[in-house]
Amino acid sequence: MKKTTLTLLGLCLTVLIFGQTNTNEKLIELGKAYKDFMFRNEPTKEVFKDVKANVPTDLQTATDFIIQTITTKNKLLTHRFLSRPDDQTLKQIFIIRAINLNLREENQVDNNKLIDSLTSENIPTYELVDNYYGMLFTAVGNKNQPFDFLKIDFKLKDYKLRDDTEKGILFLCCMDYCGKTIWGYMNVVKPPNTQKAYENIKKYPKFNGRPYYQYTDFYFTDFEMNIVKDKGIQSYKSYYLNKYYETLLSHLICLNKEDGTDKEINDLLLGSILKERNLYKYTKYKDILEEIFKEQKQE
């Protein structure tokens, strides 16, 4: 009886160790595939075949997501991938991205050690959610060209997001990408090419059936995390709301330069967080915003 028990215990340990090794190998393979094909490079049929082969059951959802991020004709903007994955999948995707970053370093950490370290680490849920939607919209930007969100309406209540913070994370990750589609026209070209920028702004998505700028649910508690490499811990709202205010101000400039109507200008000013003074502490544009509304008051 004792011998039988020991045999079963040994068998169980072998299965667990083999299973973990198999999972680690797949995580590393996915990290390499993401590194190689996350930008414009298109995977071959052989690469897709390898990535789809021998996937551990508990890694299937993460694998499906990574496949979409390296695919040009992807389904990332469908309900399936816009919906928040479970916490285990979020962490797997976080680890895959970490492997991808590690593979870009000259002095790499052993990937198995990296996986073990991150698996045992208690990573805040909001950081995992930000990583997921950051990767999703980065992939959309890299793979889905030209930019056009005109017909997209993000119904945030339908995506299994747990609270206003997670809804805000999806929104800010999306608008961070949208802001990048006009940044060059507004900041690199001299003078700013407001015509081209405004063409893209008119292709921005709706949220919950309304223009993007009418989303104002940013009064969730701020939190800190690593956002930009080598910058250390940063305030989430200070980083992302500052970028979002820049997008809103660019929209306002475009309306002024491209003959926007008084109604369009007032709708943007009064229907967005441009007027929300309690949020100005999160942006470097505080003085400009106060000046705008001082002028509005005088008029």
C-alpha positions in Angstrom: 0.0 0.0 0.0 2.8 2.3 1.0 4.7 1.5 -2.3 1.5 2.2 -4.3 1.0 5.6 -2.6 4.6 6.6 -3.3 4.3 5.5 -6.9 1.1 7.6 -7.4 2.8 10.6 -5.7 5.8 10.3 -8.0 3.5 10.1 -11.0 1.6 13.2 -9.9 4.8 15.1 -9.4 6.1 14.1 -12.9 2.8 15.2 -14.5 3.0 18.6 -12.7 6.6 19.2 -13.6 6.0 18.1 -17.2 2.9 20.3 -17.4 4.8 23.3 -16.1 7.7 22.7 -18.5 5.3 22.5 -21.4 3.5 25.7 -20.3 6.8 27.6 -20.0 8.0 26.4 -23.4 4.7 27.7 -24.9 4.9 31.0 -23.1 8.5 31.5 -24.4 7.4 30.5 -28.0 4.5 33.0 -27.8 6.8 35.7 -26.5 9.2 35.2 -29.4 6.4 35.2 -31.9 5.0 38.4 -30.4 8.5 40.0 -30.6 9.0 39.0 -34.2 5.6 39.9 -35.6 4.0 42.5 -33.5 4.9 45.3 -35.9 4.4 45.0 -39.7 6.1 41.7 -40.3 3.6 39.0 -41.2 4.0 35.4 -39.9 4.3 32.6 -42.4 1.8 29.7 -42.4 4.5 27.6 -40.8 4.8 30.0 -37.9 1.0 30.0 -37.3 1.0 26.2 -37.5 3.7 26.0 -34.8 2.1 28.6 -32.5 -1.2 26.8 -32.7 0.3 23.4 -32.0 0.5 21.7 -28.6 -1.2 24.5 -26.6 -1.8 23.6 -23.0 -5.5 23.8 -22.2 -5.1 26.6 -19.7 -3.1 28.7 -22.2 -5.5 28.5 -25.1 -7.2 31.9 -24.5 -3.8 33.7 -24.2 -2.5 31.9 -27.3 -5.6 33.0 -29.3 -5.0 36.6 -28.3 -1.4 36.6 -29.2 -2.3 35.1 -32.6 -4.6 38.0 -33.2 -2.0 40.6 -32.2 0.4 39.3 -34.9 -2.3 38.9 -37.6 -3.1 41.6 -40.1 -6.7 40.6 -40.7 -7.5 40.2 -37.0 -10.6 40.2 -34.9 -9.3 42.3 -32.0 -12.1 44.8 -32.2 -14.8 42.1 -31.9 -16.7 41.4 -28.7 -14.7 38.3 -27.9 -11.3 40.1 -27.6 -12.6 43.4 -26.3 -14.1 41.5 -23.4 -11.9 41.3 -20.3 -10.2 37.9 -19.9 -10.1 36.1 -16.5 -7.2 37.0 -14.1 -5.2 33.9 -15.0 -5.2 34.8 -18.7 -4.4 38.4 -18.0 -1.3 37.3 -16.1 -0.2 34.9 -18.8 -0.4 37.7 -21.4 1.5 40.0 -19.1 4.2 37.3 -18.8 4.3 36.9 -22.6 4.9 40.6 -23.1 7.6 40.5 -20.4 9.4 37.7 -22.3 9.1 39.7 -25.5 10.8 42.7 -23.7 13.4 40.4 -22.2 14.3 39.0 -25.6 15.1 42.6 -26.8 17.8 43.0 -24.1 21.5 42.2 -24.6 21.8 41.0 -21.0 18.8 38.7 -20.8 17.4 37.0 -17.8 16.8 33.3 -18.3 13.2 33.1 -19.5 12.2 30.2 -17.3 13.4 32.2 -14.3 11.5 35.2 -15.5 8.3 33.2 -15.8 8.7 31.6 -12.4 9.4 35.1 -10.8 6.4 36.7 -12.5 4.1 33.8 -11.8 4.8 34.1 -8.1 4.6 37.9 -8.0 1.4 39.6 -6.9 0.9 41.9 -9.9 -1.9 44.4 -9.3 -5.0 43.6 -11.4 -5.3 47.1 -12.9 -1.8 46.7 -14.2 -2.7 43.5 -15.8 -5.8 45.0 -17.4 -3.8 48.0 -18.7 -1.3 45.6 -20.2 -4.0 43.7 -22.0 -5.8 46.7 -23.6 -2.5 48.4 -24.2 -1.3 45.3 -26.3 -4.7 45.1 -28.0 -4.7 48.7 -29.2 -1.0 48.6 -30.1 -1.7 45.6 -32.3 -4.7 47.4 -33.9 -2.4 50.3 -34.6 0.3 48.2 -36.1 -1.8 45.7 -38.1 -5.1 47.5 -38.9 -4.4 50.2 -41.5 -5.5 52.7 -42.4 -7.0 54.1 -39.2 -10.8 54.2 -39.2 -12.9 53.8 -36.0 -15.8 55.8 -37.5 -18.3 52.9 -37.3 -17.1 51.6 -34.0 -19.1 52.0 -30.8 -17.5 50.6 -27.7 -20.2 49.4 -25.3 -18.2 49.3 -22.1 -20.9 47.6 -20.0 -20.7 44.6 -22.4 -17.0 43.7 -21.9 -17.0 42.1 -18.4 -15.1 45.1 -17.0 -15.5 45.0 -13.2 -15.6 48.7 -12.3 -15.1 52.3 -13.5 -11.4 52.0 -13.2 -11.2 49.1 -15.7 -13.6 50.9 -18.0 -11.4 54.0 -17.7 -8.3 51.9 -18.5 -9.9 50.5 -21.8 -11.0 54.0 -22.7 -7.6 55.6 -22.1 -5.7 52.9 -23.8 -7.9 53.3 -26.9 -7.7 57.1 -26.9 -3.9 56.9 -26.3 -3.8 55.1 -29.7 -6.2 57.5 -31.3 -4.2 60.4 -30.1 -1.1 59.0 -31.8 -2.8 59.1 -35.1 -2.9 62.9 -35.0 0.2 63.6 -32.9 2.6 63.9 -35.8 0.3 66.3 -37.7 0.0 68.5 -34.7 3.5 68.4 -33.2 6.0 67.5 -35.9 4.7 69.3 -39.0 5.4 73.1 -38.9 2.8 74.6 -39.0 0.5 71.9 -37.7 -1.5 70.1 -40.4 -4.9 70.6 -38.8 -6.7 69.4 -42.0 -5.1 65.9 -41.8 -5.4 65.7 -38.1 -9.1 66.7 -38.2 -9.7 64.0 -40.9 -8.6 61.4 -38.4 -10.4 63.0 -35.5 -13.6 62.6 -37.5 -12.9 58.9 -37.6 -12.7 58.6 -33.8 -15.0 56.0 -32.2 -18.1 56.4 -30.0 -18.3 55.1 -26.5 -21.7 53.9 -25.2 -23.4 55.4 -28.2 -22.0 58.9 -27.7 -19.0 60.9 -29.2 -15.7 59.8 -27.6 -15.2 63.2 -25.8 -18.5 62.8 -23.8 -16.9 60.0 -21.7 -16.1 61.6 -18.4 -16.0 58.8 -15.8 -12.4 59.5 -14.5 -13.1 60.0 -10.8 -11.9 56.5 -9.9 -9.0 56.4 -7.4 -5.6 57.0 -8.9 -3.0 54.3 -8.7 0.7 53.9 -9.6 2.5 51.5 -11.8 5.5 51.2 -14.3 4.2 52.8 -17.5 7.3 54.0 -19.4 10.5 52.0 -19.3 13.2 53.4 -17.0 10.8 56.1 -15.7 10.0 54.1 -12.5 6.6 54.2 -10.8 4.2 56.8 -12.3 0.7 58.1 -11.5 -1.7 56.3 -13.9 -4.1 59.3 -14.2 -1.3 61.9 -14.6 0.2 59.9 -17.4 -2.9 59.0 -19.4 -5.2 61.9 -18.6 -2.4 64.3 -19.6 -2.2 62.6 -23.0 -6.0 62.6 -23.3 -6.2 66.3 -22.5 -3.6 66.9 -25.3 -5.9 65.0 -27.7 -8.9 67.1 -26.7 -7.0 70.3 -27.0 -5.8 69.2 -30.5 -9.4 68.5 -31.4 -10.3 72.1 -30.2 -7.5 73.6 -32.3 -8.7 71.7 -35.3 -12.2 72.9 -34.9 -11.0 76.5 -34.7 -8.7 76.2 -37.7 -11.0 74.0 -39.9 -14.1 76.1 -39.6 -15.9 74.1 -36.9 -19.3 75.5 -36.0 -19.9 77.3 -32.7 -22.1 74.4 -31.6 -19.3 71.9 -32.3 -16.8 74.0 -30.3 -19.2 74.5 -27.4 -20.1 70.8 -27.4 -16.5 69.8 -27.1 -15.7 72.4 -24.4 -18.8 71.8 -22.3 -19.4 68.1 -23.0 -15.9 66.8 -22.2 -13.4 66.9 -19.3 -11.9 70.1 -20.7 -14.2 71.8 -18.2 -13.5 69.5 -15.3 -11.3 71.6 -13.0 -11.0 68.8 -10.5 -9.0 66.8 -13.0 -6.6 69.6 -14.0 -4.1 68.4 -11.4 -3.4 65.5 -13.7 -2.3 67.5 -16.7 0.5 69.9 -17.6 -2.1 71.9 -19.6 -3.8 73.2 -16.4 -2.9 76.9 -17.1 -4.1 76.7 -20.7 -7.4 75.1 -19.7 -8.0 77.8 -17.0 -7.2 80.5 -19.5 -9.7 79.0 -22.1 -12.5 79.0 -19.6 -11.7 82.4 -18.3 -12.1 83.6 -21.9 -15.3 81.7 -22.2 -16.7 83.3 -19.0 -15.7 86.8 -20.3 -17.5 86.2 -23.6 
